[in-house]
Amino acid sequence: MTARKLRPYFLSHHVVVLTNSPIGMILTHADISGRLVKWTTELSEYDIQYEPRAAIKAQALADFLAETKHMEEQGLWKVYVDGSSNNEGCGVGVLLISPHGDEIRLAVRLDFRASNNEAEYEAVLIGLRAAKQAGAARVHLYSDSQLVAQRVNGTYEVKNEKLKEYIRTIEEVRGLFDEVMFEQFPRESNEKVDSLAKMASSLHNWKNKEVVVQVELTPSTKLTPLAQDESDWRKELLEYMEKGELPKDPKKAYRLMQKSLLFVMMEGVLYKRSFSGPLLKCLSPKEAHYVLKEIHEGCCGNHLGSYSLARKVLLAGYFWPTILKEALSLVVSCDICQRHSRLQHQPAALMKGIVAACPFDQWEIDILGPFPPAPAQKKFLLVAIDYFSKWVEAEALARITEGEVLKFL
């Protein structure tokens, strides 16, 4: 089968087959018959040599480690950041350069009001977190804001309480790296990152395949622990998996322990194990609502139906228990979907086959009433229906007697 699929390659090159089976001896034996004769004839046109396969496990493992071992931990990552704030909004631009020269461009729109200084601090935090997610251990961060660079380095004093909180948060993130260096450099040399920040702040639906676009809903210094939200479905799981706390009710504690087997904690983030795919990030209700809206009607959204929308959320790598219910609610309440969606020609109920084979093969008669008296004191209704033609006959009567029924029939 391989020879037939790769016939041009087999004809152009010398082929070496490594196997522990005596295929070469079998195919060259004089007493072969049946299908072996056909296979030998078909393979005779190729230059094939059979060799015994030696132990390759150790060498394969060494080759695999040599190919997949990342050396970025010893290399120095360069991170260029810039923040922008204008009348249309706030944005952050980040450019990451790996030790091998690979570039990652990130544009983040800040969906909250922030001053220029706050946008610069947000840029530093987002840049450090992006570098950490990329696997960097040593970072050289460049910012065109001298004030931010000197405050982060401790040269200038910070008096504003809100900015002090930014400095404390930066120091916490800074502790996750082996080495972090901050440096201020001229604004003229930061054109790429500056353009990313300006576009992220001024455009809501910006499409660029070369740039990773994100949206931050809240400031980095006001992010509260997810487990403190009473409406968060992950609260009990986080308390158990982080602190080992269980509910007092033994039944609830047992169910929580069984449920926790489907989840895993990695670097403080809760993930759900999927059956045959990667880990699914568990979202809070607020984050889930944003992800649904972004996938449904965002820059790449195409107003999917509820089932397709829920499926696309799972394929994107997110999870929460009520995906389908919230997707259905969002689709039903979407004004654009109601105005421009295709007309549904599917019947409201499942269609049923006709039981009757011919007229009056099956019919029924019934008496309805009494109703409020009508003219001539008629308060009963005699109804007959034929199930084949759906023919309905009805007559109003003042009283139900044998003669009236016979007359009706």
C-alpha positions as CSV (number, residue, x, y, z in Angstrom):
1,M,0.0,0.0,0.0
2,T,2.9,2.4,0.8
3,A,4.5,1.6,-2.5
4,R,1.3,2.4,-4.4
5,K,0.7,5.6,-2.6
6,L,4.3,6.8,-2.9
7,R,5.2,5.3,-6.2
8,P,7.1,8.4,-7.6
9,Y,9.3,8.5,-4.5
10,F,9.9,4.8,-4.5
11,L,11.0,5.0,-8.2
12,S,13.3,7.9,-7.5
13,H,15.1,6.8,-4.4
14,H,16.7,3.8,-2.8
15,V,14.3,2.4,-0.1
16,V,15.4,0.8,3.1
17,V,12.8,-1.1,5.1
18,L,13.7,-1.6,8.8
19,T,11.8,-4.5,10.3
20,N,12.2,-7.4,12.6
21,S,10.0,-9.6,10.4
22,P,11.6,-11.9,7.8
23,I,9.8,-10.1,4.9
24,G,12.9,-10.1,2.7
25,M,13.4,-13.8,3.0
26,I,9.7,-14.6,2.4
27,L,9.5,-12.5,-0.7
28,T,12.7,-13.9,-2.2
29,H,11.9,-17.5,-1.4
30,A,11.5,-19.9,-4.4
31,D,8.4,-21.7,-3.0
32,I,6.1,-18.6,-2.7
33,S,2.7,-18.7,-4.3
34,G,-0.6,-16.9,-4.3
35,R,-0.7,-13.3,-3.4
36,L,3.0,-13.3,-2.4
37,V,3.9,-13.9,-6.0
38,K,1.8,-10.9,-7.1
39,W,3.4,-8.7,-4.3
40,T,6.9,-9.8,-5.2
41,T,6.3,-9.0,-8.9
42,E,4.8,-5.6,-8.0
43,L,7.7,-4.7,-5.7
44,S,10.4,-5.9,-8.0
45,E,10.5,-2.6,-9.9
46,Y,11.7,-0.8,-6.8
47,D,15.2,-0.7,-5.3
48,I,14.2,-2.0,-1.8
49,Q,16.6,-3.3,0.8
50,Y,15.4,-5.0,4.0
51,E,17.4,-4.5,7.2
52,P,16.9,-5.6,10.8
53,R,15.5,-2.9,13.1
54,A,17.8,-2.2,16.1
55,A,16.6,-0.8,19.4
56,I,15.7,2.8,18.7
57,K,13.7,3.8,21.8
58,A,16.6,5.5,23.5
59,Q,17.7,7.3,20.3
60,A,14.1,8.4,19.6
61,L,13.8,9.8,23.1
62,A,17.0,11.7,22.7
63,D,16.0,13.1,19.3
64,F,12.6,14.1,20.7
65,L,14.1,15.9,23.7
66,A,16.6,17.7,21.4
67,E,13.8,18.9,19.1
68,T,11.3,19.9,21.7
69,K,13.5,21.3,24.5
70,H,12.9,25.1,24.6
71,M,15.9,27.2,25.5
72,E,13.9,30.5,26.0
73,E,14.4,30.1,29.8
74,Q,18.1,31.0,29.3
75,G,17.4,33.5,26.5
76,L,16.3,37.1,27.0
77,W,12.9,38.2,25.8
78,K,12.4,41.8,24.7
79,V,9.0,43.3,25.5
80,Y,7.9,46.7,24.0
81,V,4.8,48.2,25.5
82,D,2.8,51.4,25.0
83,G,-0.6,52.7,26.3
84,S,-2.9,55.1,24.6
85,S,-5.9,57.0,25.9
86,N,-8.2,59.3,23.8
87,N,-11.8,60.4,23.5
88,E,-12.8,57.1,21.8
89,G,-11.3,54.8,24.4
90,C,-8.1,53.3,25.8
91,G,-5.8,50.8,24.3
92,V,-2.5,48.9,24.9
93,G,0.0,47.7,22.4
94,V,2.5,45.0,23.2
95,L,5.4,43.6,21.0
96,L,7.2,40.5,22.2
97,I,10.4,39.4,20.6
98,S,11.7,35.9,21.6
99,P,15.5,35.1,21.8
100,H,15.2,33.5,18.3
101,G,13.7,36.7,16.9
102,D,10.1,35.6,16.6
103,E,7.6,38.5,17.1
104,I,4.2,38.3,18.8
105,R,2.0,41.4,18.4
106,L,-0.8,42.0,20.9
107,A,-3.4,44.8,20.8
108,V,-5.7,45.1,23.9
109,R,-8.7,47.4,24.2
110,L,-9.4,48.6,27.7
111,D,-13.1,48.6,28.1
112,F,-13.0,51.1,31.0
113,R,-11.9,54.7,31.4
114,A,-8.2,55.2,32.2
115,S,-5.8,58.1,32.1
116,N,-2.6,58.1,30.0
117,N,-0.5,57.1,33.1
118,E,-2.9,54.3,34.0
119,A,-2.9,53.1,30.4
120,E,0.9,52.9,30.5
121,Y,0.8,50.9,33.8
122,E,-1.8,48.6,32.2
123,A,0.6,48.1,29.2
124,V,3.4,47.1,31.6
125,L,1.2,44.6,33.4
126,I,-0.3,43.1,30.2
127,G,3.2,42.9,28.6
128,L,4.6,41.0,31.6
129,R,1.7,38.6,31.8
130,A,1.9,37.9,28.0
131,A,5.6,37.2,28.4
132,K,4.9,34.8,31.2
133,Q,2.3,32.9,29.2
134,A,4.8,32.7,26.3
135,G,7.2,30.9,28.7
136,A,9.8,33.7,29.3
137,A,11.9,33.7,32.4
138,R,14.2,36.7,31.7
139,V,12.5,39.8,30.3
140,H,13.9,43.2,29.2
141,L,10.8,45.5,29.1
142,Y,10.9,48.8,27.1
143,S,8.5,51.7,27.6
144,D,8.5,55.2,26.1
145,S,7.2,56.7,29.3
146,Q,10.0,57.9,31.4
147,L,7.7,58.6,34.4
148,V,6.5,55.0,34.4
149,A,10.0,53.5,33.9
150,Q,11.5,55.5,36.7
151,R,8.6,54.8,39.1
152,V,8.8,51.1,38.4
153,N,12.5,51.1,39.0
154,G,12.0,53.0,42.3
155,T,13.8,56.2,41.2
156,Y,10.6,58.4,41.4
157,E,8.1,58.3,44.3
158,V,4.5,57.5,43.8
159,K,1.9,59.6,45.8
160,N,-1.3,58.7,44.1
161,E,-3.0,55.7,45.9
162,K,-4.4,54.3,42.6
163,L,-1.0,54.3,41.0
164,K,0.6,52.8,44.2
165,E,-1.7,49.9,43.7
166,Y,-0.4,49.5,40.1
167,I,3.2,49.5,41.4
168,R,2.3,46.8,44.0
169,T,0.7,44.7,41.3
170,I,3.7,45.1,39.0
171,E,6.0,44.0,41.8
172,E,3.9,40.9,42.4
173,V,4.0,39.9,38.7
174,R,7.7,40.8,38.6
175,G,8.3,38.1,41.2
176,L,7.2,35.4,38.8
177,F,10.3,35.9,36.6
178,D,14.0,35.2,37.2
179,E,15.0,38.6,35.9
180,V,13.0,41.7,34.8
181,M,14.7,44.9,33.5
182,F,12.8,48.1,32.8
183,E,14.2,50.7,30.4
184,Q,12.9,53.9,28.9
185,F,13.7,54.5,25.3
186,P,12.7,57.3,22.8
187,R,9.1,57.5,21.5
188,E,10.3,57.7,17.9
189,S,11.7,54.1,18.2
190,N,8.3,52.8,19.4
191,E,6.3,53.4,16.3
192,K,5.1,49.7,15.9
193,V,3.8,49.4,19.5
194,D,2.3,53.0,19.4
195,S,0.3,52.2,16.3
196,L,-1.1,49.0,18.0
197,A,-2.1,51.0,21.1
198,K,-3.8,53.7,19.1
199,M,-5.7,51.3,16.9
200,A,-6.8,49.2,19.9
201,S,-8.1,52.4,21.6
202,S,-10.0,53.8,18.6
203,L,-11.4,50.7,16.9
204,H,-14.0,48.4,18.3
205,N,-14.1,45.8,15.5
206,W,-10.5,45.6,14.2
207,K,-9.6,42.6,12.0
208,N,-6.0,41.8,11.6
209,K,-4.8,38.2,11.3
210,E,-1.2,39.1,12.3
211,V,-2.2,40.7,15.6
212,V,-3.7,39.1,18.6
213,V,-6.7,41.3,19.7
214,Q,-8.1,41.2,23.3
215,V,-10.4,43.2,25.5
216,E,-9.9,43.9,29.2
217,L,-13.2,44.6,31.0
218,T,-11.8,45.7,34.4
219,P,-8.5,47.3,35.6
220,S,-5.7,44.9,36.6
221,T,-5.6,46.3,40.1
222,K,-9.3,45.7,40.8
223,L,-9.4,42.0,39.9
224,T,-11.0,40.3,42.8
225,P,-10.5,36.6,43.5
226,L,-12.9,34.5,41.6
227,A,-13.8,32.4,44.6
228,Q,-15.2,35.4,46.5
229,D,-18.1,35.9,44.0
230,E,-21.1,34.2,45.5
231,S,-22.8,33.7,42.1
232,D,-19.7,32.0,40.7
233,W,-20.3,28.3,40.0
234,R,-16.6,27.6,40.6
235,K,-16.6,28.9,44.2
236,E,-16.9,25.5,45.9
237,L,-14.5,23.8,43.5
238,L,-11.8,26.5,44.0
239,E,-12.2,26.4,47.7
240,Y,-11.7,22.6,47.7
241,M,-8.9,22.4,45.2
242,E,-7.0,25.3,46.5
243,K,-7.6,25.1,50.3
244,G,-9.1,21.6,50.8
245,E,-12.3,23.0,52.2
246,L,-15.4,20.8,51.9
247,P,-19.1,21.5,52.7
248,K,-20.4,20.3,56.1
249,D,-23.0,18.1,54.5
250,P,-21.4,14.7,53.9
251,K,-23.5,14.1,50.7
252,K,-22.5,17.5,49.3
253,A,-18.9,16.9,50.2
254,Y,-18.9,13.5,48.5
255,R,-20.5,14.9,45.3
256,L,-18.0,17.8,45.3
257,M,-15.1,15.3,45.6
258,Q,-16.4,13.2,42.7
259,K,-17.0,16.4,40.6
260,S,-13.5,17.7,41.3
261,L,-12.1,14.6,39.4
262,L,-13.2,16.2,36.2
263,F,-11.3,19.4,36.8
264,V,-7.6,20.4,37.3
265,M,-5.9,23.5,38.6
266,M,-2.9,25.0,36.7
267,E,-1.2,28.2,37.9
268,G,-4.3,29.3,39.8
269,V,-6.7,28.8,36.8
270,L,-9.4,26.1,36.8
271,Y,-9.7,23.9,33.8
272,K,-12.1,21.1,32.9
273,R,-10.8,17.9,31.4
274,S,-12.3,17.2,28.0
275,F,-12.9,13.7,26.6
276,S,-10.6,13.8,23.5
277,G,-9.5,17.5,23.3
278,P,-7.4,20.0,25.3
279,L,-8.3,21.4,28.7
280,L,-11.2,23.8,28.8
281,K,-10.8,27.0,30.7
282,C,-13.6,27.5,33.2
283,L,-15.2,31.0,33.1
284,S,-17.1,33.1,35.6
285,P,-20.7,34.3,34.6
286,K,-19.4,37.7,33.6
287,E,-16.6,36.3,31.5
288,A,-19.0,33.7,30.0
289,H,-21.4,36.4,28.9
290,Y,-18.6,38.4,27.2
291,V,-17.3,35.3,25.4
292,L,-20.7,34.4,24.1
293,K,-21.4,37.9,22.8
294,E,-17.9,38.1,21.2
295,I,-18.3,34.8,19.4
296,H,-21.9,35.5,18.4
297,E,-21.7,39.1,17.3
298,G,-18.1,40.1,17.7
299,C,-15.6,41.0,14.9
300,C,-15.5,37.4,13.7
301,G,-19.1,36.5,14.7
302,N,-21.7,35.4,12.2
303,H,-24.8,35.2,14.5
304,L,-24.9,31.4,14.9
305,G,-27.8,29.5,16.2
306,S,-27.8,28.3,19.8
307,Y,-26.5,24.8,19.3
308,S,-23.7,25.9,16.9
309,L,-22.8,28.8,19.2
310,A,-22.5,26.5,22.2
311,R,-20.4,24.0,20.2
312,K,-18.1,26.8,19.0
313,V,-17.5,28.0,22.5
314,L,-16.4,24.5,23.5
315,L,-14.1,24.3,20.4
316,A,-12.6,27.7,21.4
317,G,-11.5,26.1,24.7
318,Y,-14.0,27.5,27.3
319,F,-16.5,25.9,29.6
320,W,-19.3,26.6,32.1
321,P,-22.2,24.4,33.0
322,T,-25.0,26.4,31.4
323,I,-23.5,27.0,27.9
324,L,-26.5,25.8,25.9
325,K,-29.1,27.6,28.0
326,E,-27.3,30.9,27.9
327,A,-26.6,30.5,24.2
328,L,-30.3,29.9,23.5
329,S,-31.2,33.0,25.6
330,L,-28.7,35.2,23.8
331,V,-29.9,34.1,20.3
332,V,-33.5,34.6,21.2
333,S,-32.9,38.1,22.6
334,C,-30.6,39.2,19.7
335,D,-32.3,41.9,17.7
336,I,-30.3,41.4,14.6
337,C,-31.0,37.7,14.5
338,Q,-34.8,38.3,14.9
339,R,-34.8,40.9,12.1
340,H,-32.6,39.2,9.5
341,S,-32.7,35.5,10.2
342,R,-34.3,33.2,7.6
343,L,-37.9,32.3,7.9
344,Q,-38.5,28.9,9.7
345,H,-40.6,26.6,7.5
346,Q,-40.3,23.7,9.9
347,P,-43.6,22.8,11.6
348,A,-44.0,23.7,15.2
349,A,-44.9,20.0,16.1
350,L,-43.8,16.8,14.6
351,M,-46.0,15.6,11.7
352,K,-47.9,12.4,12.1
353,G,-49.0,10.0,9.5
354,I,-52.7,9.5,8.6
355,V,-54.2,6.6,10.4
356,A,-57.4,6.4,8.3
357,A,-57.0,4.9,4.8
358,C,-60.2,6.2,3.2
359,P,-63.1,8.6,4.0
360,F,-65.2,7.5,7.0
361,D,-62.8,4.7,7.7
362,Q,-62.4,6.3,11.1
363,W,-64.7,8.9,12.6
364,E,-65.9,10.1,16.0
365,I,-68.9,11.9,17.5
366,D,-69.0,13.7,20.8
367,I,-71.3,15.9,22.9
368,L,-70.0,19.2,24.2
369,G,-71.6,21.4,26.9
370,P,-73.6,22.6,28.6
371,F,-72.7,26.2,27.4
372,P,-74.4,29.5,28.4
373,P,-77.9,29.4,26.8
374,A,-78.0,30.8,23.2
375,P,-81.2,31.7,21.2
376,A,-83.8,29.0,21.4
377,Q,-82.3,27.8,24.7
378,K,-79.6,25.9,22.8
379,K,-76.8,25.0,25.2
380,F,-75.3,21.7,23.9
381,L,-73.2,21.0,20.9
382,L,-73.1,17.8,18.9
383,V,-69.9,17.4,16.9
384,A,-68.8,14.7,14.4
385,I,-65.4,14.5,12.6
386,D,-64.0,12.3,9.8
387,Y,-60.3,11.6,10.4
388,F,-59.4,11.2,6.7
389,S,-60.8,14.3,5.2
390,K,-60.9,16.4,8.4
391,W,-64.7,17.0,7.7
392,V,-66.4,18.5,10.7
393,E,-70.1,18.6,11.3
394,A,-71.6,20.4,14.3
395,E,-75.2,21.3,15.4
396,A,-76.4,23.2,18.4
397,L,-79.2,21.6,20.4
398,A,-81.4,22.6,23.4
399,R,-81.4,19.1,24.8
400,I,-79.8,15.8,23.9
401,T,-82.4,13.1,23.0
402,E,-82.3,9.9,21.0
403,G,-84.4,11.5,18.2
404,E,-82.1,14.6,17.9
405,V,-79.0,12.4,17.6
406,L,-80.6,10.1,15.0
407,K,-81.7,13.2,13.1
408,F,-78.2,14.6,13.2
409,L,-76.7,11.4,12.0
